[in-house]
């Protein structure tokens, strides 16, 4: 790559970074980090463990976001110096190294740029994810557990805290369902493109004849509400059931009626929480989940009304949105975006960024088409 081409590329990347910093509002992030730092330093912080977990998790996620942007800007500075030295000394190996680094930085900037496409009302919120096994028997339950591990591994790789609210284990293997929160800025906006039906094709490890099995799991993603959100649920609209927790856990979890199931009578929405030792804690967590799902239902109804007014939109999200094929060949392919990876193991280990970025860009394109 010639000197002028390097200069043009770096200039374009700097302009993109400037736009990203303005959209993300790094100054506001830093102010919130300072405010949260004061709260973390308070001696009575851990008197309220729930609030302490929320504050420290938010602080960690925000600091990670700021560090990510500033580190990328620092890499651009270093690249510019590397190019100058390579050109001055006529060092082809240095320029070749700079070209490799430029490609890596370009990819990182493009990934960060996707964040600027998240402008929905609740996109900035934490994400509440629910996974349910579908058709396919024990293979579907196993697939649901694989998906839960996939999302938690993705969160771990990015340093995002995960809070598990409920896990319902299947009899033979895997999960009937699981509900968990991922605490990170823009977690909902990022993960909302994962909502839909996921399909797995493989040789079943539970079939002694070694036959190929197709199984399904549903993923639901809603924004996690904050205490300031105004969602009122009259007591008479909620039925509360308590029961004994099941699955792995300590004695106090499994031997007391601490698990709570809430049923919202008007809509039929049922949520449960069993991962806390206290019945009161489980009820509070279940209420958070219920409010989030009612909010999502309200937004879906509003979107349906808007769609009816506008007419059918050609680009729509189908029920089956991604295939994970392990046999007779290996591929993971998103049916909406066409994005695919030939290494399913890496995807199940949390390598989801490519799918998330493609999904966000695809959705934004669909929204623009609908607006026009």
Residue, then its C-alpha position, 0 to 999 in steps of 0.5 A: x500500500x502506498x503512502x497516500x493510500x495509508x493517509x487516506x485510510x487513516x483519515x477516514x477511520x479517524x472521521x468514523x471514530x469521531x462520529x462514533x464517539x459523538x453518538x456514544x457520547x463518551x463524555x456522558x459515559x465518563x460522567x456516569x462512571x465518576x458518579x458510580x465510582x462515588x457510589x462504589x466507594x461508599x462504605x455501606x454499598x453492600x448493605x443492599x446487595x442487589x443494588x451493589x451488584x447493579x452498580x458495580x456491573x454497570x460501572x464495569x460495563x461502562x468502563x469497558x466501553x470507554x476503554x474499548x474506544x480509547x484503546x482503538x483510538x490509541x491503535x490508530x495513533x500508533x499505526x500512523x507513527x508506524x507508517x511514518x517510520x516505514x516511509x522515512x526508512x523505506x522499510x517494506x517489512x514495517x509497511x507490510x506490518x502496518x497494512x496488516x494492523x490497518x486491516x485489523x483496526x478497520x474491522x474493529x472500527x466497523x464493529x464499533x460503528x454498528x453500535x451507532x445503528x442502535x437508536x431504538x427507545x430501549x436499545x441502550x438497556x440491559x437484555x433479558x433473554x429467555x430460551x425455550x426448547x421446542x420440537x425435538x424432544x431431548x435433543x431440543x432440550x440439549x440444544x436450549x442448554x447449548x444456546x444458553x452457554x453460547x450467549x453466556x460465553x459471548x458475554x464473558x468474552x466481552x466482560x459483561x455480567x450475566x444474572x440467571x433468574x430461572x432454569x427449568x431442567x429437562x428430565x433426561x438432559x438439557x433445559x426446558x427453559x432458562x431466563x437470564x439477564x446480560x448487563x451491558x450498555x446496548x445489550x438489548x439493542x445488540x441481542x434483540x436480533x437473536x430473537x426467533x427460532x433457532x434450528x439444529x441439525x446433527x447426529x443425535x448423541x441420544x439416539x443409539x442408532x446414530x440417526x440425524x435429528x432436527x431440533x428447535x429452540x426459541x429465543x426471546x429478548x426483551x429490555x430489562x426495565x429500570x426502577x424508574x420505568x412506569x409499568x403498573x400491574x394491579x395486584x388482582x391481575x397477578x396470581x402468585x404460586x410458590x413451590x420448591x426449587x428443582x435442579x442443582x442448588x444448595x440445601x436451602x434452595x432445594x428444601x424450601x418453597x422459595x421458588x415463585x411463579x407469577x401468572x399475569x391473568x389478562x395476558x396469560x404470561x407466566x414467569x418464574x424465578x427460583x435462583x435466589x434463596x429467599x421467596x421475597x427475592x425470587x418474587x421481586x426478580x420475577x416481577x422485574x421479568x414480568x414487567x419487561x415482558x409486558x412492556x415488550x408485548x405493548x411495543x409489539x402491539x404498537x408495532x403491529x398497529x403501525x405495520x397495519x397502517x403502513x401495509x406489509x413490509x417486504x423485509x420481515x423477521x421469519x420464525x426460523x432465523x438461523x440454522x446450526x448444521x453439524x451433519x452432513x456438513x458443518x455450517x451456521x447460517x443466518x437465514x435473514x442476512x445470509x451471514x454464515x460461519x463454517x465452524x459451529x464450535x466457535x459459534x457455540x463457544x460465543x463467537x457471535x459478533x459477526x452474526x450480531x453485526x450482520x443482523x443489526x445492519x440488516x434490521x436497519x436496512x429493513x427499517x429504512x426500506x419501511x420508512x421509504 
